[in-house]
Amino acid sequence: MQTKEINISAGTLELTGNLNIPEGANSLVIFSHGSGSSRFSARNNHVAKLLNKEKIATLLIDLLTGIEDTVFENRFNIELLSERLIEVTLYVQQLEEVRDLTIGYFGASTGAASALKAAAYLDKTIKAIVSRGGRPDLAKSSLKSVKAPTLLIVGSLDKEVIKLNDEAYSLLNCERKIEIVKGASHLFEEPGKLDEVAVLATNWFKKYSNNFKITTHVV
């Protein structure tokens, strides 16, 4: 597997990401992290590694610089984060290593909102979206414009977020589905629950982003 750190220009700033390309990959998933998280997120890296095992390339990218992240309001500036995600997506489409790969988004918590807004802007460029414990309601104005098939994954113990996802689901016009992971809280910290997220995400990306056979488990 090819692994490298990349720097992406966003205006006068540089955003840093970790790109992993397994041999034989024909799709790429870009991660949009939740507030206060980063490309080093243990949860998102866990999911990314399992996607890599299934021959899906991943890019874990910091959409804010270190200095920007110290400003609390920036973490919830969905417009800014969406603009950055769009810039990142356009940049990787020019990279020789991944320019022929289809692109999907994995958004966690507030990162789901930026993923949905960016996907709405990029139209059919984005082939699939997965939200983990996401806040799609924060992208309410863009939901009707999302074309990419969207999977909303929520823990059964995360009652308030389930309601917010139900509301967002009703506004989406694309292919969509809600998966409730039994016994999981907002961060899916319970044993095995993050693996369940990875299986659901893998199968969704395989179904809509490439031609691989859908599996029932990830090892």
C-alpha positions in Angstrom: 0.0 0.0 0.0 1.2 3.5 -0.9 1.1 5.8 2.1 2.1 9.5 2.0 1.5 12.8 3.7 0.2 15.5 1.3 -0.1 19.3 1.6 -2.9 21.0 -0.2 -3.1 24.7 -0.8 -6.2 26.5 0.4 -5.7 30.1 -0.5 -2.6 31.3 1.4 -2.9 28.3 3.7 -1.7 24.7 3.6 -3.9 21.8 4.7 -2.2 18.5 5.7 -3.6 15.0 5.0 -2.6 11.4 5.1 -3.2 9.5 1.9 -3.4 5.7 1.8 -3.7 3.9 -1.5 -4.0 0.1 -1.4 -3.0 -1.9 -4.5 -5.9 -2.4 -6.8 -8.0 0.5 -5.4 -10.6 2.1 -7.7 -12.3 4.4 -5.3 -11.2 7.0 -2.8 -12.9 8.1 0.4 -12.2 11.5 1.8 -12.8 11.9 5.6 -14.3 15.0 7.1 -13.8 15.0 10.8 -16.0 16.2 13.6 -15.3 19.3 15.7 -12.1 19.2 17.7 -10.9 16.1 15.8 -8.2 15.7 13.2 -6.5 13.4 10.7 -5.1 11.5 13.7 -8.6 10.6 15.0 -8.3 7.1 16.4 -11.9 6.3 15.3 -11.6 7.6 11.8 -8.2 5.9 11.3 -9.7 2.6 12.5 -12.5 2.9 9.9 -9.9 4.0 7.2 -7.7 1.0 7.9 -10.6 -1.4 7.4 -11.6 0.4 4.2 -8.0 0.1 3.0 -8.1 -3.7 3.6 -11.1 -3.8 1.2 -9.1 -1.9 -1.5 -10.6 1.5 -0.9 -8.1 4.4 -0.8 -8.5 6.9 2.0 -7.6 10.5 2.6 -7.7 11.8 6.2 -7.4 15.6 5.9 -7.3 18.5 8.4 -9.7 21.1 7.0 -8.4 23.6 9.5 -4.8 24.6 10.2 -3.5 24.2 13.8 -4.0 27.9 14.5 -7.5 28.0 13.0 -8.5 25.0 15.2 -7.7 26.9 18.3 -10.7 29.2 17.5 -13.7 27.3 18.8 -16.1 29.0 16.3 -14.1 27.7 13.4 -14.9 24.1 14.3 -18.6 24.8 13.7 -18.2 27.0 10.6 -19.8 24.6 8.2 -19.5 27.0 5.3 -15.8 27.3 5.8 -15.3 23.6 6.3 -17.4 22.8 3.2 -15.3 25.2 1.1 -12.1 23.6 2.3 -13.5 20.1 1.5 -14.4 21.2 -2.0 -10.9 22.6 -2.5 -9.4 19.4 -1.3 -11.6 17.3 -3.6 -10.7 19.4 -6.6 -7.0 19.1 -5.7 -6.9 15.3 -5.4 -8.7 15.0 -8.7 -5.5 16.3 -10.2 -3.1 13.9 -8.4 -1.7 11.3 -10.7 -2.1 8.5 -8.1 -5.8 9.0 -7.5 -7.2 11.0 -10.4 -8.8 8.0 -12.0 -10.6 6.9 -8.7 -14.2 7.6 -7.9 -14.7 9.7 -4.8 -16.8 9.3 -1.7 -17.1 11.2 1.6 -17.1 9.9 5.1 -18.3 12.5 7.6 -18.2 12.2 11.3 -20.3 14.3 13.7 -20.3 17.9 12.3 -18.0 16.7 9.5 -21.1 15.1 8.0 -22.6 18.5 7.4 -19.6 19.8 5.5 -19.5 16.5 3.5 -23.1 16.9 2.5 -22.7 20.6 1.6 -19.6 19.9 -0.5 -21.3 17.0 -2.2 -24.3 19.2 -3.1 -22.0 21.8 -4.7 -19.9 19.2 -6.6 -23.1 17.5 -7.8 -22.3 14.1 -9.5 -18.6 14.2 -8.7 -19.2 12.6 -5.3 -20.5 9.0 -5.7 -21.4 8.1 -2.1 -21.6 9.6 1.4 -21.5 7.9 4.8 -22.3 9.8 8.0 -21.2 8.4 11.3 -23.0 9.9 14.3 -23.4 12.9 12.0 -25.2 16.3 12.2 -26.7 16.4 8.7 -29.2 18.9 10.1 -26.4 21.5 10.0 -26.4 21.3 6.2 -30.2 21.6 6.0 -30.2 24.2 3.2 -28.2 21.9 0.9 -29.8 18.5 1.6 -32.3 18.7 -1.3 -29.4 19.3 -3.7 -27.4 16.2 -2.7 -27.2 13.7 -5.5 -24.8 11.1 -4.0 -26.4 8.1 -2.3 -26.2 8.8 1.4 -26.0 6.4 4.4 -26.7 7.9 7.9 -25.3 5.7 10.7 -26.4 6.5 14.2 -26.0 4.7 17.6 -29.3 3.5 19.2 -28.3 5.2 22.4 -27.8 8.6 20.6 -31.4 9.5 20.9 -31.2 13.2 20.1 -29.0 12.7 17.0 -31.4 10.0 15.8 -34.1 12.6 15.7 -31.8 15.1 13.8 -30.9 12.4 11.3 -34.6 11.4 10.8 -35.3 15.1 10.0 -32.4 15.3 7.5 -33.4 12.0 5.9 -36.9 13.4 5.1 -35.2 16.3 3.2 -32.8 14.2 1.1 -34.0 13.5 -2.4 -31.2 11.1 -3.3 -30.8 7.4 -2.6 -30.6 7.2 1.2 -30.8 5.0 4.2 -30.5 5.2 8.0 -28.8 2.4 9.9 -29.2 2.3 13.7 -26.3 0.4 15.4 -27.8 -1.3 18.4 -26.1 -0.6 21.7 -23.9 2.2 20.3 -23.5 5.7 21.8 -22.5 8.8 19.9 -18.8 7.9 19.5 -19.4 4.2 19.0 -17.0 3.5 21.8 -18.6 0.2 22.8 -16.7 -3.0 21.9 -17.2 -4.0 18.2 -19.5 -1.1 17.4 -17.0 0.8 15.3 -16.3 -2.3 13.4 -20.0 -2.4 12.6 -19.8 1.1 11.3 -16.8 0.1 9.1 -18.8 -2.8 7.6 -21.8 -0.7 6.8 -19.5 2.0 5.3 -17.5 -0.4 3.3 -20.5 -2.0 1.7 -22.1 1.4 1.0 -19.0 2.6 -0.8 -18.6 -0.7 -2.7 -22.2 -0.5 -3.8 -22.1 3.0 -5.1 -18.5 3.9 -5.7 -17.0 0.8 -7.4 -17.7 -2.6 -8.7 -16.4 -4.7 -5.9 -18.5 -7.5 -4.5 -20.4 -6.5 -1.3 -19.1 -8.4 1.8 -20.8 -9.2 5.1 -17.8 -8.7 7.3 -14.4 -7.0 7.5 -11.4 -8.8 8.8 
